[in-house]
Amino acid sequence: MPTYPKMRVTLFTGTGLEDLDLVAEIGPGAARGERSTVLGRSTLWWTYEAETSGWMRFAVDGAGPWAVTVHREAADGFGGLDVLASSVWQRSGKDGVEVLFEAEEGTRYTIALGVGAGGRGGEFTLRWEEAVAPGWLRYLGRLADGDRDSAGDTVEIRGLRDLAMHADGGVLYMASDLGLQVFEREVATGRLDHVQLLETDFDVRRGALLWDTARNRLLVDDCGSWHALEPEGDGPELGDPGTVAADGDPGTCEEALLADAEGSSLYRVSAHYPEHFAVEDDGGLRFVSATGVLATAAVVANGGGHLYVSVADRLLVFERDAETGALTQADFEETISAPASPPVPLAITDDDAYLFVFDNSGERANVFSLADPSSPERLGTLSKFWDAPYQSNRCRFADARGDVPVVDVFCPGLAFAVLWDAEAGELEGADALPAGQVDRFNSTPLPDFDDPVDLAASSGARPRFGARGPDGGRRFGRGGGGVAAGGAG
């Protein structure tokens, strides 16, 4: 058996040396069963008790290469340890080896430091400090045709068309070739259970779905034939659909429905013109106006006063008149890179502070300040930072994480995230998860999937759900927040 030099520990004063206690050492004679890929060799162990809840960073400087892992007491209660986070899983090392994890106040963690493969160790410095939540994606799983839900029932999904999610994130609605399907959703894990299939006398296959939070109802637009379905009691099931009056509706078939935060305005985005509808007090709709431009994508400000539209190689802004609701094009126009295949994914933060535009078929990210909402100012750009098959540049959907300037983007066989660091004035790649790769939480590898069909998002920091179709979907979560998105293979 080869021998290795012992590691010499050098710790410098920092945020409280008493926080770390050296409790054990595994030398070069460790058993072959040691999980060396994650832990490394010649592993040193400390305990750390969190004084407050929040994200923490443990980083090591020195010869290395190093592997840092965080453990907590195993859930089985037999005194073992479960690996909570690993620098190997998190793929750190380019700018120094570190591990990040979300600590809970009063919880004792065990920190391990080992020598990575091919290394000889040496003198090192271990640092620990509070950290900002990373913009990582977590793959939660998939639900495809023929899969079984948590009750063991076989799930059928045929020809997925559109998605919507209840505001509390607890119910997912799906329009498919089978009809209107309802899934109960566990918010913490994203797990889906099929609870209802409604056969309607209108065509949900060409309809668009929108959860109307202000009126607690699901809206379905079948090319100008509007219907509303409300939950039955406190359960996830929907009651019988009712007809919604839509005065003056031109009857366009849309790609998506948008609504402002108050639910006072709806926008139909189609292959023709984005159209604006006012929502009346009785829940009926009234057609107000159309933009008159051929849009590839659009996003509405949460305050409702502005609509941002991508048109071929331009970004435009439309202002909504507070009294009449009419849309007027603002004196603003910004050149963007035209996509090889539309749309151009757009996303806006919940506080209406930043607009993100992903042009060049998703290969370039742009962030705009909305300090003047009628005249966005481009703050930064970021070229492709992920390594994935060429077809992954057909990105279709983007979603912002609440008020935080982090946006997730979904493409064929790929999900990635970008972060705007306002203090540094830089747009950064936060994470990228191509098909076949394991996420930074060591979940199962992301299965391959084709073009995403739709994206459903709950409000706040809860996970989101995305799907490719026609026969299923992928679910994602976010480290330090929530998302869920995906596709089917």
N, C-alpha and C positions, 0 to 999 in steps of 0.2 A: 504494500500500500504506500503510495507517495506521501511525503510529509509536506506540510505547509507552514510558513511562519505564523506565529501568533500575532494577533492584532493588538496594537497599542492604542489605548483610548486617550484622547485629549479633548476635554470639554472646557469651553470657555464660559464665563458668566454671561447670562442673557436675561430671559424673562423670569428667572427664578429656578435656580439649580435644584432646589428641593422638590420640584415637580417631577423629576425623573429619579428613579431608584434602580441601580444595577441589581438584578435579582439572580441572574444565571448566565452561564456561558456554555455554548456547545463548541467543543474543540474540533480539530481535524480528524479525530477518531470517531466521529458521529456514525450512527448506524446507517446502513445503506437505505433504509426506509425514510430517512429525512427528506422532506419535500424540497430538495435543493434547487429546483427550477424557480420556485417562488422565494424560498428563504435564503438561498445561497449556502456557502460553506462557512465553517468557523463562526457560527452565529452568536451574537451577543443579544441579551434580552433585558428590557427595562419595563417597569410599570409606570403608567401615567394616568392620573386622575383628573378629569376635566372639571374645572371650576365653573365654567359657563358652557352653555350650548352654542354650537356654531361650527363652522368649518375650521379645521386645523391643518397645518403643513409641517411635516417632519422632513428635513432635507439634510443631506450629508455631503461634505466637501472632503477631498483628499484623493489618495492614490486609486483605490478601488480596482475594478468596477464593483459597485455595491448593489445590494438588493435590500430594500426597506419594506417591511410588512407591518400591518396593524392588526391586532387580534382582540377579540373580546370573549367573555365567558360563553361557552357553547350553550345553546338553548335547551339541550337535553338535561342540564342540571347535574351532570356527573363530573364536573370539574375540568373538562377539557376546554380547548380554545378553538374558536372558528376564525378563519382569516377574513377580516373585514375589508381590507384594502391592501394593494400591493403596488410597488413601483414598477414591477414587471407588467402587471395588468394595465397600469396607467400609461405604459410606454414612455416613461420619463427617461432622461439620460442625455438628451441633446444639449440642454442647458443646465445640467446637473441632476443628480438623482434625488427624487423627492416622492413623497406619498401624501395625498390629501384625503381627508375623511371628515364626515359630519359627526362631531362629538355630541354627547348628551351630558348635561350637567350632572356631576356626582358619579358618573360611570368610570370604572377603572379599565384601562386598556393596556395591552402588552405590546410593546414596540420591539421588533426584531431587526437586527442589522447583520447581514451576511455578505460574504464575498461572492460576487457574481461569477459566471462561467468564464474560465480562462484567466481569472485575475489572481493576484498574489496578496491583495490587501495592503496594509500599511497604516500610516498615521491618518486620522480623520477627525473632522469636526462635525458633530451632530447639532442641528439647529431646529427649533420648533417655534411656531408663531401662529397667530390667527391668520386666516386666509379668506379671500373672497370666494364665494361659491363658483365652481368651474362651470363652464357652459357645455358639459358633456351630455351625450345622448345615451340612454339605457334602452336596450332592446328587451321588451317584455314578452313577446311571443306573437303568435299568429292565430287566426281563426279562418279556416278554409273549408270549402265544401267537402263533407265527409268526416270532418273532425268531430270530436265529442266535447261537449261542454262539461262544466264541473259536476253536473248531475248524471253524467254518463250518456246523455241523449245525443244522437247524431244530428249534426247541424247541416242544413242544406243552404247553399248560397249559389245562385245562378244568375249570371248576367248583372253583376253589381253596377248600379247607375249613379246613385247619389247618396250622400250621407248628411246627417245632422245630429247634434248632440244636445241633450237637455242642459240647461245652464249650470246645474249642480254637478254635471259630469257623471251622473248615475244611470243614464239611459242613452243608448245609441239607436238612432233610427236609420233604416237602410231601405232605399228604393231599389228593387231588383226585378228580374224577370218573373220571380215568384209572386211579387206583390210588395206590400209595405211591411217590412219586418222590424220587430222591436226586440232589442237586446238589453237585458239588465246588466249593469256594469259595476264591478267593484272598483271604487275610485283609487284605492291604494295600490292595487296590482294591475288594473286594466283588464282583468278577466271578464269575459263576456259569456252570458247565458241567454239562449234564445227563449223568449217568453210569449211571443205573439206573431201571427201572420195574418194580415188583413187583406182580403181580396176586395178591391174597390171597383166602382163603376166608371172610374176615370183612369187614364193611362199613367201610372207612376213611372213607367219606364222612360218616358220623355219628360217627366216632371222634375222640378227642382225643389229641394227641401230647405226649410229655414225654421229654426226654433225661435219663436217670438217670446222673448223673456218677459217683456212688459205685460203680456196677456196670457202667459202660461199655456201656449198652444203651439202645435206644429202646423206650419203653413206648407201647402203643396201647390205649386203653380204648374198646371198642365197647359202650357202655351196660351195663357190668358184665361183659363178656367181655374179659378182659385178655390181651395178647400182648406178647412181648418179642423184639426183633431185635438181634443183635450184629454189629459190623463183622467182615468177613472179612479176617483178617490186618491189614496196615497200610493197606489201601486204604479208599476211601470206601464201597464197596459193602457192603450188608447181607446176612447169611445168611438162611436160612429162618426164619420166625417160630416161636416156641415159646409154648405156653400158660402163663400165670401164674395160679397159684391165688389166689383172693381170697375168703377165708372171711368169710361174713356179708354180702357186698356186696348192697345193696338194688337194684342194677341201674339206677341213675339215669343219664339222658343228660345230659352236662355241657356247660358253656360253656368251661371251662378246667380244666387240672390245674396244681397248685402243689406245690412241694416245698421243704423247708428245706435249708440248706446241707449238712448231713451226709447227707441222703437217708434219714433214719430215719422221716420222716412224709410222706405225700402228702395233698393236699386236693383234693377234687372240688368245683368251684363250678358250680352249675347254676341253672336257673330256680326251683329249689326251695330246699333247704337246703345250705349248705356242709357237706361230709362229710369226716371225718378217717379215714385209713387208716394203720396202723402197718406198716412194712416189716420182715418177719422176716429172720433171718440167712440163710435159703436163698433170699431174694429174693421170696418170696411175700408176699401182702398180707392184712391182717386189718382188717376194718371195726371201728372203735372207737366213733364217735359222730357225731351231726350237731348243728349249732348250734341248729336249731329256729327260725331266723329267715329270712325271704325276702330274700336278699341281691341287690343289684344289681352288686356287685363285691367282691373280697377280695384281700388281699395278706398273705403270711406273713413274719414276722420271720426274718432269716437264721439267727438263733440257734435258731429253732424253737419258742420258748416262747409266742409270741403270734400271734394271727390278728386282723387288722384288717378290718372288714366295713362296707360302706356299705349301709344299708337305707332306701330312700326318702329321707327328709330327716334321717337320723341316721347318725352314725358310732359304731360299737360296737367293743368289744375282747373277745376270748375268750382265756382263759389255758389252756395245756395242762398237765395234770398230768404231772410228770416220771416217775412210776411207772406210772400206768395209761394215760396218753395221753388221758384224757377231757378234753373242752372244757367250760369253765365261763365263763359271761359275767361279766366284771369289772364292778365298780360304777362304770361310766363311760358317759356318753352325751353326745355333742356334736351340736348342731343344724347341719345343712348345708343348702344350697339344693337342693331336689329337681330332678333333671334332667327336661327335657321328654321325652327318650328315653334310657333307661339304656344303658350303665352309667355309673358315676362313676369315672373313671380314678384309680387309686391307685398310688403308688410309694414304695419305702422304700430308703434308702441302704444300701450293703453293710455298714456298721458299725452298723446299727440305731440311728443317732443321730437321723434325721429321717424323718418321714412326710409325704408330699405328697398332697393331696386336691384334685381339680379338679371342683368342683361347678358348679351352674347350667349344665349341659350343656357344661362345659369353659371357660366364660367367666370363671370366677373360680378363682384358684389360692390354696391354703391350705398353710401349712407348720406342722407340729407337732413339738415337741421330744419325744423318747422317753427322756428322762433317767429318767422313771418310765414304763416300758413299758406298765403297766396303766392309766395315766392320762395320755394325751398332753396336752401344753400347746400351745395355738395361739399361734404366735409372730408370724405376719403373714399378710396377705392381699394379693392383687394382682388388680385388675379387668382386664378385657380390654384388652390393649395393642396388639393386632395389628389390621390392617385387611385383612379378607378377606370374601368373600361370606357372607351370613347362614347358609347351610347349614353353614358350617365350625364352627359351635358344637356339632355333634354329635360331640364328641371321644370316642374310645373307649379309647385305650391310652396308657399313660405308662411311662417307663423311666428309672431313675436311673443316673447315670454313676459306678458304683462307690461309693467313700467320699465323693466330691465332691458337695456339695449342689446339683447341677444336674440337672434332670429335663427330658426331652424328651416332648412330647405330640403325638399324631397324630390328625388330624381329616380330614373330607372336604376335599380340595384344600388342605390346610394342615398344616405341622409348625411347632411353636414350642417354645422352651426357656425355662425360668425358673431363676433363681439365687438362693439364700439367702445373703446377705452377713451372716454372724454378727457380724462386728466392727461393722458399721453398724446391725445390727438391721433390715435391710430385705429384702423379697422383690422381686426385680427381673426385668424381662423381658430375657432374654439375647439372644434372636434370634427372628425369625418369618419363615417362608418360605412364602408362599402360591403357589398354582399360577400359572404364567406369569412368575414372578420369578426372577432369577438370584441364586444365593447369593453370599456375601461372598468366595468364592474364584474367582468368575467362571466357574463351570461352566455347562453348558447350562441353559436355563430349566426349571423344574420343570413337568412335564406335569400336566394336570388329572387328578383321580381322585376316586372316590366314597367311600362309607363303608369304612374299613379293616375287614378281616375278621379279621386276626390279626397278631401281632407276635412275631418270634423274636429272641432276644437271646443273644449269646455272653457269657461272663464277662469281667470286667476291663474294660480300656479299648478293646477291639477293637470294630470296627463291628458294628452290629446290622442286621437285615433286617426290613422290614415289608411287608405287602401288602394290597391291597384285595380282589382277586379280582373275578369268578371266573376271569379270564383273564390274570392276571399280577401283577407287583409292582413297587414302587419301592425303591431302595436309597439310604441316606443315610450320610454320615460326619459326624464331629464335629470341629470345630477344637479343638485342645488336648485331644484325647481320642478317643473313638470312639463313633459310633452308626451305625445304618443302619435306615431304616424307610421306609414309603411306601404306595402303593396303585396301582390300575390304573384307566384311564379307560374 
